[in-house]
Amino acid sequence: MYFIDAINTLCPLSEETRLQLEAVTTPCRFPKRYRLVREGEFCHSAYFIEQGMTRSFWIVNGEEITTSFSCEGGIVFSMDELYYGRLSEEVVETLEPTEARRIALDDLRRLFMTNLELANWGRIIHQNEYRRLHRSHKERLTLPAEERYEAFCRQFPEVCRRAQLGYIASYLGISLSTLSRLRAKRR
């Protein structure tokens, strides 16, 4: 299973942990534009992305503001729900037909509490996500649009190839016309 290999690259897993994780996940498929996590609802699940891509976004004054993307090997869930027991403030939507492994949030919490290998993996993915958010925030505040786009392309080459330009522009905090101009200039 691809998601286990992805976890293994960050934090090596024993065979026992692999079996525990496999036992509590189920395969699922979703069409393009399916909402895995919905604003104002409990989802009760997290999804390990095996194939496909998702984007996370907030709806602000009726406008979708992209906050992140996830591809093969990533995990998506509502942080509000997993950590704070609150309804999700964010939406996670598939950008392509997506194959995933579903895990109940209760099972994920239990594994974080009882399995040191998975607790360490959880810490590492959150460290990495914090760093990504920190870097993104700094770039939005300090870099001109062209440099933000260049940094994004270096950090997320797969997303650049696969995601709609409007989603990337939203993530970067620039207009679609500005992004189109930057892409044309780059070629």
N, C-alpha and C positions, 0 to 999 in steps of 0.2 A: 504494500500500500504506500502510495506516494507520500501521504501526510506523515507517516512514521519515518520515512527517510528524511523528510524535511526537518522534523523534530530532531532526528539523530545528528544532523549537521550542526545544530546549535548546542545540543546537550545529549551525549550518548545515552541510549536507553538499553537496559538489560532485557533479556528475552522475557523475563517475568513481567516487566513493565509494558513491553510491547503487547503481550497477551492480555494484560488488564485493560489496556487502552482499546485494543481491537474488540474485546468483549462488550464494551459499552458504546460502541459507535455503530451506526447503521448507514449503508450507502443510500444516497438519494440523488435525484436529477431534477434540475430546474430549468425552465425555458428562459430565454433572454427577457430581461425587464421584470423578472419575478422579485418581489420584495421578501427577502429572508427575514429582515427585521423591519418592523413598522413603527413609526412615531406614535407615541401614546398608547402602546400596547406592550404586553409581556410576550416574549417569544419562547422562553423556556429552553432554548437550544443554542448551541454554538455550532459552527460549520467549519470543518477543515476542507479547504478547497483542493480538490484533486485535479480538476481540469476546468478552465474557464476563468472569468474575472468578475470582480464585484467593485462597486464603488459605494462609499458611505457618504451621506450628506445630511445636512440640516435643511429644514424649510424655514426661511426667514422672510416674513412679509410676502409669502407666496412664491418666493424665488428659491430654487435649489442651490445650496452652497456646498460644493464638494469638499470633503474633509480628508478622504483617503481612498486608496485603491488597494485591492488585494488580488493576487494571482495564485497560481499553483504553489502549494506549500504553505499558504497563509491560513490564518484562522480569523473568522469574523463572528461577532456577537455584540450584544448591547452591553457596554460597560456599565451603564446606569443600572441595568437589571442584575448583572453578575455581581457587582461590587456593592451596590447600594440598595438593592431590592426595589428599585423605582421603575416606572414605565420608561420606555426608551424615548430619548429626545432626538434620536438619530434614525435614519433609514439606511438599510443596506440592501442594494438592488443588484441583481446579476446584469452584467453588460453583454454577456455571451451565454449560450446554453452552458450550464454549469453542472459538473458532477462533484459531489461533496460527500463527506462523512459527517453525519449528525451525531452530536453528543448532548445529552441533557445537561443543563447547567448544574443541576444537583449532583450529577455524576462528576462533572468537571471540578466543582468545589470540593467534593469528597476526595478526589484524587489529589488535588492540590494540598489538602490537609494530611493525607496519609501516605503519599508517595514523594519522597525527596527528589527523585529524578524529575518528576513532572512539576513539582514545585519550583525547582531550579529552572526548568524550561519556561515556565510561566514568568518567572522573574526576568529571564533573559529577553523574552519577546517584549515585555513591558519596558525594559531598559532601552531596547532598540526603538520601540515606538516613541518613548519619551524623547530620545535623541532626534528622531525624525521630526517630531512636532516642534522641538526646540529650534532645530535648524530651519525648518520651514517658517516659523514665526520670525526668526532673525532675518532670513532672506526677504520676507515680505516687507519688513520694516527698513531694511538697509540697502537692498539691491534694486537697480533698475529692472524693468520688465525683461529685457533681453538676457541679463545675467541670471535672473530667476528661472527663465525658461531653459537656459543652458544647464544650470545646476539640476533642474528637474529631469532633463534628458539623460544626464549622466547617472542620476540616482535611480531612475525608473525607465530604462530603455524599452521594456516590454509594454508598459502603459503607453508610452509615446507611439508605439506601433499599432496598438490595439484599441485604445479608447477614443471616443469622439472628441474633437477639438473643444467643443463647448464645455465638456467636463474638465478638461485640462485647464482651460482658461479660468473656469470657476475656482479650481484648486489654487491656481497661481494668483488669483485676485486681479486679473486683467480682463479686458474685453476680448470677445472673439475676434474682432477685426484686428486688434493689436497682435494677438497670437498668430493669426493668419499671415500678417505682415512679417512677423519674426520668422515663421517657418519658411516663407518664400525667400527671405534674405539668407537663411541658413543653407539652402540648397545649392 
